[in-house]
Amino acid sequence: MTETYEQLRDGATGEAGAAWRAADQEEQSLRTLYQELREDPRYTNAHKAEQAWERYEATKQKIVEGKAKAKELLEEQAHSAERLSLPFPRGEGIISSDTQKSSPPKTKPRASSASSTAYGTRAPKVPSRRIGHRYSSKSTGEVWKLVACRVVPSAGACFRSATN
């Protein structure tokens, strides 16, 4: 099922949801004024247009800023939720002060210098540095390698994997 605009807006929480709803309320009040002016026979069309433009100019910036703030805050919430979605062994967090967990174990080099992968032939070996976090569970002996990143200085490429 696809959610409607109103369902998404009403489901937004915190400051982002408040900013989104406030901007939508300003838009709705502007629409209501337009409707009331259209139906009011007391004023001329020129006066109605003048009133509508004055109100529009007064609320335009408020609406734009509210929508931009809501978007920024929702993006921050999504980024935070993405970070929190990484699996961690029980009792471990995203930051560790244990130096034994700061680098993955050394592996033996492969016999073949160029091997085929799902993306084609592997690039030739170049000097690189490895960044990663390795965690292990003392109770089960499971080892989690959360983010392993090989940074190749010349190419500026970073390949990531999350495995256990």
C-alpha positions in Angstrom: 0.0 0.0 0.0 1.3 3.5 -0.9 1.0 6.1 1.8 -0.6 9.4 1.1 1.1 12.8 1.6 -1.0 13.4 4.7 0.0 10.0 6.2 3.7 10.6 5.6 3.4 14.1 7.1 1.4 13.0 10.1 3.9 10.1 10.7 6.9 12.5 10.9 8.0 12.9 14.4 9.9 15.5 16.4 11.0 18.9 15.2 10.8 17.8 11.5 7.2 16.8 11.8 6.3 20.0 13.6 8.1 22.1 10.9 6.3 20.2 8.1 2.9 20.5 9.7 3.4 24.3 10.4 4.3 24.9 6.8 1.3 23.0 5.6 -0.9 25.0 8.0 0.3 28.2 6.5 -0.4 26.9 3.0 -3.9 25.8 4.1 -4.6 29.2 5.7 -3.6 30.9 2.4 -5.9 28.6 0.4 -8.7 29.4 2.9 -8.2 33.1 2.4 -8.3 32.7 -1.4 -11.6 30.8 -1.1 -13.1 33.3 1.2 -12.1 36.2 -1.0 -13.5 34.5 -4.1 -16.9 34.0 -2.4 -17.1 37.4 -0.8 -19.4 39.7 -2.8 -18.6 42.9 -0.8 -15.2 43.5 -2.5 -14.1 44.3 -6.0 -11.9 41.9 -7.9 -9.0 44.4 -7.7 -9.3 44.6 -3.9 -9.5 40.8 -3.7 -6.4 40.4 -5.8 -4.5 43.0 -3.7 -5.5 41.2 -0.5 -4.5 37.9 -1.9 -1.1 39.1 -3.0 -0.3 40.9 0.3 -1.1 37.7 2.2 0.9 35.6 -0.2 4.0 37.8 0.1 3.7 37.8 3.9 3.6 34.0 4.2 5.7 32.9 1.2 9.0 33.0 3.0 7.6 31.3 6.1 6.3 28.4 4.0 9.5 28.0 2.1 11.7 28.1 5.2 9.4 25.6 7.0 9.5 23.1 4.2 13.3 23.4 3.8 13.8 23.0 7.6 11.5 19.9 7.6 13.5 18.4 4.7 16.8 19.0 6.3 15.6 17.5 9.6 14.1 14.5 7.9 17.3 13.8 6.0 19.2 13.9 9.3 16.7 11.4 10.9 17.1 9.1 7.9 20.9 9.3 8.1 20.8 8.5 11.8 18.4 5.6 11.3 20.7 4.2 8.6 23.6 4.3 11.0 21.6 2.6 13.8 20.5 -0.1 11.4 24.0 -1.6 11.3 24.1 -4.9 13.3 26.3 -5.0 16.4 27.0 -7.9 18.7 25.3 -7.6 22.1 27.0 -5.1 24.3 29.0 -3.4 21.5 28.5 0.1 20.0 29.5 2.0 16.9 32.6 3.4 18.7 35.1 1.2 20.5 38.0 2.1 22.8 39.5 -1.4 22.6 42.5 -1.3 20.3 42.2 -5.0 19.5 38.9 -4.3 17.7 40.3 -1.5 15.5 41.7 -3.5 12.6 40.8 -6.7 10.8 43.2 -9.6 10.9 45.9 -10.0 8.3 45.0 -12.4 5.5 47.3 -14.2 3.1 47.5 -12.8 -0.4 45.8 -14.7 -3.2 47.9 -16.7 -5.6 46.3 -15.0 -8.7 47.1 -11.4 -9.3 44.1 -10.7 -11.5 40.9 -12.5 -10.7 37.4 -12.2 -12.1 34.7 -10.8 -9.9 31.0 -10.1 -10.4 32.0 -6.7 -11.8 34.7 -7.9 -14.2 38.5 -8.2 -13.8 40.0 -6.9 -10.6 42.3 -3.9 -10.9 46.0 -4.3 -10.5 47.4 -4.2 -6.9 48.3 -0.7 -5.7 49.4 0.4 -2.3 46.4 1.0 -0.1 45.4 1.2 3.5 42.6 -0.8 5.2 40.1 0.8 7.6 37.7 -1.4 9.5 36.1 -2.5 12.7 36.1 -6.0 13.9 34.0 -7.2 16.9 33.6 -10.5 18.5 31.1 -11.9 20.9 32.7 -13.5 24.0 29.7 -15.8 24.7 29.2 -17.2 21.2 32.6 -16.6 19.6 30.9 -14.9 16.6 33.1 -12.4 14.8 31.5 -9.4 13.1 33.4 -7.3 10.5 31.1 -4.3 10.3 32.7 -2.0 7.9 35.8 -2.9 6.0 37.0 -0.2 3.7 40.0 -0.3 1.4 41.1 3.2 0.3 43.3 3.3 -2.7 45.0 6.7 -2.7 45.6 7.0 -6.4 42.0 6.1 -7.4 40.3 7.5 -4.3 38.0 4.5 -4.3 36.5 2.9 -1.3 34.9 -0.6 -1.3 32.7 -1.4 1.7 31.4 -4.7 3.0 29.4 -5.7 6.1 29.8 -9.4 6.9 29.9 -11.7 9.8 
